Amino acid sequence: MNVLNKIWQSKFWLLITLLAFFEINWLASIYHTRIDFTNENRFTLSLPTKKVLQKLDDVVQIDVFLKGNFPSGFKKLANTSNELLQEFKEIAGKKLQYRFISPDENVDGTNILWSDTLSALGFYPINLTSQIKEGQQQQNIYPVAFVHYKDQVFPVMIYQGKAKAITYPEINSAEAMMEFNFINAIDKLLQKEKPMIGYAVGNGEPTGYSVEDLVRNTLQQAYQLYSINPNTQQTIPKEFKVLFIVKPTEPFSDQAKLKLDQYVMNGGKIIFFIDKLNAELDSLQTKKGEVVAYDRGLEINDLLFRYGARINAELVMDLQCDFLPFDVSGNGQFELLPWNYFPVFESKSNHIINKNLGFVSGRFSNSIDTVEAVGIKKTILLSSSANARSIATPALISILENVNASENEKFKKANIPVAVLLEGKFKSLFSNRLSQAMSDSLQSIGTFFMSKCITDNKMIVVADGDIVLNSVVKGNQAIPMGMNPFTFGSKQEFAFANKDFLQNCLDYLINTSNLADAKAKDYTLRLLDKKKVEAQKNIWQLINILVPIILVLLFALVFQFVRKRKYTVN
């Protein structure tokens, strides 16, 4: 107290006080902390995130391409990114560095613009016209970041959409996923050995340009990818963390199904992307303009049925759908119209896989039913809108269907399932039906038949093989999965969340660092009541102006009163 009294009585008390304030601010800039009062712990990093950051053994450099004079929505995403990365840095220390870069700047040490590099790497910009003091400005915004670790680079999409004006729900969703997206990228780069993944071939699965985005831009970036033929291989290696079965077109033999079955019984996980019906756009785009959708006869339904799911021989049609060009007038002038056979699926955010997930586009999709399977939990991941219908096979699909408007009264079926997660101890399809030849083939390779899973297991069944395939435009250019080749590069271009759905499925099935907690955050969107804002606007403006002035005057009066009492001679 004596020291404080001496400072107070000193003629340098104001200077000393100002220096003390500067010192406190300087310390606050170095040692940062905050208390999170939100119900959903919005501003608190999850424990798995902290563990990943604490085990960094080398510098992680993060480049965020959200620097510029942006409208409020993108500015908010930039600020949120900065705050999150500052939180990361406080845990990782000097092992984590980050910077914000304008796409209009040159790449370090070159004359090449970052915007050209980003476009060449397949990160297409959002072309935005915004109002500034000087007038209108045209901007290409790249809401993406690069995470560098040693000689590796991993991209992070901060905002998945292509809309020029971000809505509050989209901002909220992007912020909710930001922690997971960044820490998941860092975790993948830290893995000393990438997980092994199998891609099944031998039953007509695609292997050309249509899987370039799946194989090159998704799986090979974070995993060791191997192709495997269940028809010729003796067994499916247990080392595969996940096996992909993507749009087979030829039937599976009992021997192939036995290998898939025993892989599952030994803890192997499978993601099925199955087109039960043969319905292809190429067949439709002929002079006749029609095609009959018929069952491919894949002979795999019994396997899925045993595990708890059934893919139905019917097509899902939806009023919520993507576009296809139609020659409406018959004179060669094509017009983009909604095509009900290209449904756009929604998620109920009822699981970590589909939480904060955008729309997922499909093509000639089938429906899924869950069937009774003891001990198996079923979770619907994707479903139709509330205005859908299904048509049974054989179904005639004709281009002429879209010449007139859809008969909306037929689209009354809601939430038709097209993707399901199955979890539990699966039982073998071949229990009590294993032939002697099958038993001998297993024993010949030194393995024994297993009638049920050794531990709880997971698999995902999607009744649409096209969800993870990409289209190809002029010059054999593969565009990202979930993008319509007929709207690509136009004002109607929209990036669907197909890749996000696929990546979420993989992250959940493999889950090496238990990062689910970072993804499970549910940010509550709290919007202002517009009526109250309008009614009370003047009152709050007055309070914001007058209260600071009153406080300053009150402080001055109290200060003057104290000084008078202290120095007045009685």
C-alpha positions in Angstrom: 0.0 0.0 0.0 2.9 2.4 0.8 4.2 1.9 -2.8 0.8 2.6 -4.3 0.4 5.7 -2.1 3.8 7.0 -3.2 2.9 6.4 -6.9 -0.4 8.2 -6.4 1.2 11.2 -4.7 4.0 11.4 -7.2 3.8 13.9 -10.0 4.7 11.1 -12.4 1.7 9.0 -11.4 0.1 9.3 -14.9 3.2 8.3 -16.7 3.8 5.3 -14.4 0.1 4.2 -14.8 0.4 4.4 -18.6 3.6 2.4 -18.6 1.9 -0.2 -16.3 -1.0 -0.5 -18.8 1.5 -0.9 -21.7 3.3 -3.7 -19.8 0.0 -5.5 -19.1 -1.0 -5.3 -22.8 2.4 -6.6 -23.9 2.1 -9.5 -21.5 -1.4 -10.2 -22.7 -0.2 -10.3 -26.3 2.3 -13.0 -25.3 0.3 -15.0 -22.8 -3.2 -15.4 -24.2 -6.1 -17.1 -22.5 -9.9 -16.9 -22.5 -12.8 -18.4 -20.7 -15.4 -20.3 -22.8 -18.9 -19.6 -21.6 -20.7 -21.2 -24.6 -22.9 -24.2 -24.1 -21.2 -26.1 -26.9 -17.6 -25.2 -25.9 -17.3 -23.4 -29.2 -13.9 -21.8 -28.2 -12.3 -24.8 -26.5 -10.1 -27.1 -28.4 -10.9 -30.8 -28.0 -8.5 -33.1 -26.2 -7.5 -35.1 -29.3 -6.6 -31.9 -31.1 -4.3 -30.8 -28.2 -2.6 -34.3 -28.2 -1.9 -34.0 -32.0 -0.4 -30.5 -31.6 1.7 -31.6 -28.6 3.4 -34.4 -30.5 4.7 -32.2 -33.4 8.4 -33.1 -34.0 9.0 -30.5 -36.7 7.6 -27.2 -37.9 4.1 -27.2 -39.5 3.6 -24.3 -41.8 0.0 -23.3 -42.7 -0.7 -20.9 -45.6 -4.3 -19.5 -45.6 -5.4 -17.8 -48.8 -8.0 -15.5 -47.2 -6.2 -12.2 -47.2 -8.0 -9.2 -48.8 -10.8 -6.7 -48.6 -13.6 -9.3 -48.5 -17.3 -9.0 -47.8 -18.4 -9.7 -44.2 -19.0 -13.5 -44.7 -15.6 -14.3 -46.0 -14.0 -11.8 -43.6 -15.6 -13.6 -40.7 -14.2 -16.9 -42.0 -10.7 -15.3 -42.2 -11.0 -14.0 -38.7 -12.2 -17.3 -37.3 -9.3 -19.1 -39.1 -6.8 -16.6 -37.5 -8.2 -17.1 -34.0 -8.2 -20.9 -34.4 -4.6 -21.1 -35.6 -3.5 -18.7 -32.8 -5.0 -21.3 -30.4 -3.1 -24.0 -32.2 0.1 -22.0 -31.9 -0.3 -21.5 -28.2 -0.2 -25.3 -27.7 2.3 -26.2 -30.4 4.6 -23.2 -29.8 7.3 -22.5 -32.5 6.5 -25.9 -34.1 3.4 -24.3 -35.8 3.7 -21.2 -38.0 1.0 -19.7 -40.1 0.5 -16.8 -42.5 -2.3 -15.3 -44.6 -1.6 -14.9 -48.3 -3.5 -12.9 -51.0 -4.0 -15.0 -54.2 -2.9 -11.9 -56.1 0.6 -12.1 -54.5 3.5 -13.9 -56.2 4.6 -17.4 -55.1 7.8 -17.0 -53.1 10.8 -16.4 -55.3 8.8 -16.5 -58.6 6.8 -14.3 -60.9 3.9 -16.7 -60.8 0.7 -15.6 -59.0 -0.7 -17.8 -56.3 -4.1 -17.6 -58.0 -2.7 -19.3 -61.1 -1.0 -22.0 -59.0 -4.2 -22.7 -57.1 -6.3 -22.9 -60.3 -3.7 -25.3 -61.8 -4.0 -27.5 -58.7 -7.8 -27.8 -59.2 -8.9 -25.2 -56.6 -11.5 -23.2 -58.5 -12.2 -19.7 -57.2 -15.5 -18.0 -56.2 -15.8 -15.1 -58.6 -17.2 -12.2 -56.5 -18.3 -8.7 -57.2 -18.4 -6.6 -54.0 -19.0 -2.9 -53.2 -16.2 -0.8 -51.7 -15.6 3.0 -51.2 -14.0 3.4 -54.6 -16.9 1.5 -56.3 -17.2 -2.1 -57.3 -14.3 -4.6 -57.2 -14.0 -8.0 -58.9 -12.4 -10.7 -56.8 -11.5 -14.3 -57.1 -11.7 -15.8 -53.6 -9.9 -19.1 -52.8 -11.2 -20.3 -49.4 -8.5 -22.9 -49.0 -5.3 -23.4 -46.9 -2.2 -25.5 -47.5 -0.6 -27.4 -44.5 3.1 -28.0 -45.0 5.1 -30.6 -43.0 8.6 -31.5 -44.1 8.2 -32.2 -47.8 4.5 -32.9 -47.7 1.5 -30.7 -48.4 -2.1 -31.3 -47.6 -5.0 -28.9 -48.7 -7.8 -27.8 -46.4 -11.0 -26.4 -47.7 -12.3 -23.7 -45.3 -15.5 -23.2 -47.2 -16.9 -25.9 -49.4 -19.6 -24.0 -51.4 -19.4 -22.0 -54.5 -22.0 -19.4 -53.6 -21.0 -15.7 -53.9 -23.0 -14.7 -50.8 -22.5 -16.9 -47.8 -25.5 -17.4 -45.6 -25.3 -17.5 -41.8 -25.9 -21.3 -41.7 -23.1 -21.8 -44.1 -20.7 -19.7 -42.1 -21.8 -21.5 -38.9 -21.2 -24.9 -40.6 -17.8 -23.9 -41.9 -16.7 -22.6 -38.5 -17.9 -25.8 -36.8 -15.8 -28.0 -39.1 -12.7 -25.7 -39.1 -10.9 -27.3 -36.1 -11.4 -30.8 -37.5 -10.3 -29.9 -41.0 -7.1 -28.3 -39.9 -6.1 -30.9 -37.2 -7.1 -33.8 -39.5 -4.7 -32.5 -42.2 -1.9 -32.1 -39.6 -2.6 -35.6 -38.2 -2.5 -37.2 -41.7 0.9 -35.5 -42.4 2.3 -36.7 -39.1 1.5 -40.3 -39.8 4.8 -42.1 -40.3 3.2 -44.8 -42.3 0.0 -44.2 -44.3 -2.8 -46.6 -43.7 -3.3 -49.2 -46.5 -6.5 -49.2 -48.5 -7.7 -51.7 -51.1 -9.6 -51.0 -54.3 -11.5 -54.0 -55.7 -11.2 -54.8 -59.4 -12.2 -57.8 -61.4 -16.0 -57.3 -61.5 -16.2 -54.4 -63.9 -15.2 -51.7 -61.5 -14.1 -48.4 -63.2 -10.3 -47.8 -63.5 -10.0 -45.0 -66.0 -10.5 -41.3 -66.0 -13.7 -41.5 -64.0 -11.9 -42.5 -60.9 -9.0 -39.9 -61.2 -10.4 -37.6 -58.5 -11.1 -40.6 -56.2 -7.7 -42.2 -56.7 -5.2 -39.5 -57.3 -6.7 -36.5 -55.5 -8.3 -38.3 -52.5 -7.0 -41.7 -51.7 -3.4 -41.5 -52.8 -2.8 -38.3 -50.9 -3.3 -39.8 -47.5 -3.3 -43.6 -47.9 -1.3 -46.4 -49.5 -3.7 -47.6 -52.2 -3.6 -51.0 -53.8 -5.9 -52.7 -56.3 -7.0 -56.2 -55.5 -9.0 -58.8 -57.5 -11.1 -61.0 -55.1 -11.6 -63.5 -58.0 -7.9 -64.3 -58.3 -6.3 -63.3 -55.0 -6.2 -66.1 -52.4 -7.4 -63.8 -49.6 -7.9 -60.1 -48.9 -5.1 -58.8 -46.7 -6.0 -58.0 -43.1 -3.6 -55.0 -43.4 -6.2 -53.2 -45.5 -7.9 -50.7 -43.2 -10.7 -50.3 -45.7 -11.7 -52.0 -49.0 -13.5 -50.0 -51.7 -16.0 -51.7 -53.9 -17.1 -49.1 -56.5 -19.8 -49.6 -59.1 -19.2 -53.2 -60.1 -21.0 -54.3 -63.3 -20.3 -58.0 -63.3 -21.7 -60.7 -60.9 -19.7 -61.8 -57.8 -19.0 -65.5 -57.5 -19.5 -67.4 -54.3 -15.7 -67.7 -53.9 -15.3 -63.9 -54.2 -18.1 -63.3 -51.7 -16.5 -65.8 -49.3 -13.2 -63.8 -49.4 -15.1 -60.5 -48.8 -17.1 -62.2 -46.0 -14.0 -63.5 -44.2 -12.3 -60.2 -44.6 -15.2 -58.6 -42.7 -15.2 -61.4 -40.1 -11.5 -60.7 -39.4 -12.2 -57.0 -38.7 -11.9 -55.6 -42.3 -14.1 -52.7 -43.2 -15.8 -52.2 -46.6 -17.4 -49.2 -48.3 -19.8 -50.3 -51.0 -20.9 -47.9 -53.8 -23.3 -50.1 -55.7 -25.5 -49.4 -58.8 -27.9 -52.3 -58.7 -29.6 -51.2 -61.9 -28.0 -50.6 -65.3 -28.9 -47.1 -66.2 -26.2 -44.9 -67.8 -26.3 -41.4 -69.2 -24.3 -42.4 -72.2 -27.0 -44.9 -73.2 -29.6 -42.2 -72.8 -27.9 -39.7 -75.0 -28.6 -41.5 -78.3 -31.0 -40.6 -81.1 -33.7 -42.6 -79.5 -33.3 -40.7 -76.2 -34.5 -43.5 -73.9 -33.1 -46.5 -72.1 -34.5 -49.3 -70.0 -33.0 -49.6 -66.5 -32.6 -53.3 -65.6 -31.0 -55.3 -62.8 -27.3 -55.9 -63.3 -27.5 -59.3 -61.5 -24.5 -58.6 -59.3 -25.4 -61.5 -57.0 -24.2 -59.5 -53.9 -27.6 -58.7 -52.3 -27.5 -61.9 -50.2 -24.2 -60.7 -48.6 -25.5 -57.2 -47.8 -28.8 -58.7 -46.6 -26.9 -60.8 -44.1 -25.2 -57.7 -42.8 -28.4 -55.7 -42.4 -29.1 -53.9 -45.7 -30.9 -54.4 -48.9 -30.4 -52.4 -52.1 -33.8 -52.3 -53.9 -34.2 -52.7 -57.7 -35.8 -49.3 -58.1 -34.7 -45.8 -59.0 -35.0 -42.8 -56.8 -36.5 -39.7 -58.4 -36.5 -36.3 -56.6 -37.8 -32.8 -57.3 -34.6 -31.7 -55.5 -32.2 -32.6 -58.3 -29.3 -31.5 -60.5 -29.4 -30.2 -64.1 -29.2 -31.8 -67.5 -29.3 -30.1 -70.9 -32.5 -30.7 -73.0 -33.3 -29.7 -76.6 -36.7 -28.4 -75.6 -37.7 -26.7 -78.9 -36.1 -29.4 -81.1 -33.9 -27.0 -83.0 -30.6 -27.8 -81.3 -30.9 -25.0 -78.7 -30.2 -26.8 -75.4 -31.5 -25.6 -72.1 -30.5 -26.7 -68.6 -33.5 -28.2 -66.8 -33.8 -30.2 -63.5 -33.4 -33.9 -64.1 -35.3 -36.0 -61.5 -33.0 -39.0 -62.0 -30.1 -36.9 -60.7 -31.3 -36.6 -57.1 -29.6 -34.2 -54.6 -29.4 -35.9 -51.2 -29.7 -34.4 -47.8 -28.3 -35.5 -44.4 -30.0 -35.2 -41.1 -26.7 -34.5 -39.3 -27.5 -37.5 -37.1 -23.9 -38.8 -37.1 -20.4 -37.6 -37.2 -20.1 -38.7 -40.8 -22.9 -36.4 -42.1 -22.7 -33.6 -39.5 -22.5 -30.2 -41.1 -22.5 -32.0 -44.5 -23.7 -30.1 -47.6 -25.8 -31.6 -50.4 -24.5 -34.8 -52.1 -25.4 -35.4 -55.8 -26.3 -38.7 -57.2 -27.1 -40.3 -60.6 -29.7 -43.0 -61.2 -29.6 -43.9 -57.5 -31.3 -46.9 -55.9 -33.0 -47.0 -52.5 -31.9 -48.9 -49.5 -33.9 -50.8 -46.9 -32.5 -51.9 -43.6 -33.4 -55.5 -42.6 -33.3 -57.4 -39.3 -29.8 -58.4 -38.3 -29.3 -59.3 -34.6 -26.8 -56.9 -32.9 -26.4 -54.6 -35.9 -27.0 -50.9 -35.5 -28.2 -49.1 -38.6 -27.7 -45.3 -39.2 -29.1 -43.7 -42.3 -26.5 -41.3 -43.7 -28.1 -39.9 -46.9 -31.7 -39.7 -48.0 -33.9 -38.0 -50.5 -35.8 -34.8 -49.9 -39.4 -34.6 -48.8 -40.5 -34.6 -52.5 -39.3 -37.8 -54.0 -40.6 -41.1 -55.5 -39.3 -44.4 -56.5 -40.0 -46.4 -59.7 -39.5 -50.2 -59.9 -37.5 -52.1 -62.6 -37.7 -52.6 -65.5 -38.1 -48.8 -65.8 -38.2 -46.9 -69.0 -36.2 -43.6 -68.8 -36.8 -41.1 -71.5 -35.4 -37.7 -72.3 -39.0 -36.7 -73.2 -39.9 -36.8 -69.5 -38.5 -33.4 -69.0 -40.1 -31.7 -72.0 -43.0 -31.0 -69.7 -42.9 -30.1 -66.0 -42.7 -32.9 -63.6 -46.0 -34.2 -62.2 -45.4 -32.9 -58.7 -48.3 -34.8 -57.1 -46.4 -38.1 -57.8 -43.4 -36.9 -55.7 -44.9 -37.4 -52.2 -42.4 -39.9 -50.6 -40.0 -38.3 -48.1 -36.6 -39.3 -46.9 -35.9 -42.4 -49.1 -32.6 -43.9 -47.7 -29.7 -44.2 -50.1 -26.7 -44.7 -47.7 -26.5 -46.6 -44.4 -23.8 -47.2 -41.8 -23.9 -50.7 -40.3 -22.1 -51.4 -37.0 -21.8 -54.4 -34.8 -20.7 -58.0 -34.8 -21.6 -59.2 -38.3 -22.4 -62.9 -38.9 -21.1 -64.7 -41.9 -23.2 -65.3 -44.9 -21.7 -68.8 -45.2 -22.6 -70.0 -41.7 -24.2 -73.5 -42.1 -23.8 -73.3 -45.9 -20.0 -73.6 -46.3 -19.3 -76.2 -49.0 -16.4 -78.6 -48.7 -14.7 -77.0 -51.6 -14.8 -73.6 -49.8 -13.5 -75.1 -46.6 -10.7 -76.8 -48.4 -9.7 -73.6 -50.2 -9.5 -71.8 -46.9 -7.4 -74.5 -45.3 -5.1 -74.6 -48.3 -3.9 -71.0 -47.5 -3.6 -71.7 -43.8 -6.8 -69.9 -42.6 -9.9 -71.2 -40.9 -13.5 -70.2 -41.5 -15.0 -67.7 -39.1 -18.8 -67.7 -38.5 -18.9 -64.2 -36.9 -16.8 -61.1 -36.3 -14.1 -61.3 -33.7 -14.8 -57.7 -32.6 -17.4 -55.0 -33.3 -17.0 -53.9 -36.9 -18.3 -51.2 -39.3 -19.3 -50.9 -43.0 -21.0 -48.4 -45.2 -23.4 -49.3 -48.0 -24.3 -46.6 -50.6 -26.9 -47.4 -53.3 -25.2 -45.2 -56.0 -21.9 -46.0 -57.6 -21.6 -42.6 -59.3 -21.3 -40.6 -56.0 -17.5 -41.0 -55.9 -16.9 -40.9 -59.7 -15.9 -37.8 -61.5 -17.0 -36.5 -64.9 -14.6 -35.7 -67.8 -14.9 -32.6 -69.9 -13.1 -31.5 -73.0 -9.5 -32.7 -73.4 -10.0 -35.6 -71.0 -10.0 -33.1 -68.1 -11.2 -34.8 -64.9 -13.3 -32.5 -62.8 -13.9 -33.0 -59.1 -16.4 -35.6 -58.0 -19.8 -34.0 -57.2 -19.5 -31.4 -60.0 -21.9 -31.4 -63.0 -20.0 -31.4 -66.3 -22.9 -29.5 -68.0 -22.7 -26.6 -65.5 -19.0 -26.7 -65.0 -17.4 -23.3 -65.6 -20.8 -21.6 -65.9 -22.7 -19.3 -63.5 -24.8 -22.4 -62.4 -21.7 -24.3 -61.3 -22.0 -25.8 -57.8 -19.6 -28.0 -55.9 -21.6 -30.7 -54.1 -20.2 -32.3 -51.0 -19.5 -35.8 -52.5 -15.9 -35.7 -51.6 -16.6 -34.5 -48.1 -19.0 -37.4 -47.6 -16.4 -39.9 -48.8 -13.6 -38.4 -46.6 -15.9 -38.4 -43.6 -16.7 -42.1 -44.2 -13.0 -42.9 -44.3 -12.1 -40.8 -41.3 -14.8 -42.6 -39.2 -13.9 -46.1 -40.3 -10.2 -45.6 -39.8 -10.1 -43.1 -37.0 -6.5 -43.4 -36.0 -6.3 -40.4 -33.6 -9.9 -40.3 -32.3 -10.5 -36.9 -33.9 -14.2 -37.5 -33.8 -14.6 -35.1 -30.9 -13.3 -32.3 -33.0 -15.8 -33.0 -35.7 -18.7 -33.6 -33.3 -18.9 -30.0 -32.2 -22.4 -28.6 -32.8 -22.4 -24.8 -33.2 -25.8 -23.3 -32.3 -26.8 -20.6 -34.7 -28.1 -17.6 -32.7 -29.6 -15.0 -35.0 -30.9 -11.7 -34.0 -34.7 -11.1 -34.0 -35.1 -8.7 -36.9 -38.3 -7.2 -35.5 -36.7 -6.5 -32.1 -33.6 -5.1 -33.9 -35.8 -2.7 -35.9 -37.9 -1.7 -32.9 -35.1 -1.2 -30.4 -32.4 0.1 -32.8 -32.5 3.8 -31.7 -32.5 2.9 -28.0 -29.4 0.8 -28.3 -27.6 3.3 -30.5 -28.3 5.9 -27.8 -27.0 3.6 -25.1 -23.8 2.9 -27.0 -23.1 6.6 -27.5 -24.1 7.9 -24.0 -22.9 5.2 -21.6 -19.1 5.6 -22.5 -19.4 9.4 -22.1 -21.2 9.1 -18.8 -18.7 6.7 -17.5 -15.8 9.0 -18.4 -17.5 12.0 -16.7 -18.3 9.9 -13.7 -14.7 8.8 -13.4 -13.5 12.4 -13.7 -15.9 13.6 -11.0 -14.9 10.9 -8.6 -11.2 11.5 -9.3 -11.6 15.2 -8.7 -13.6 14.6 -5.5 -10.9 12.3 -4.1 -8.2 14.8 -4.9 -10.0 17.7 -3.2 -10.6 15.7 -0.1 -7.0 14.6 0.1 -5.4 17.9 -0.4 -7.9 20.3 1.2 -6.4 21.9 4.3 -8.8 21.8 7.3 
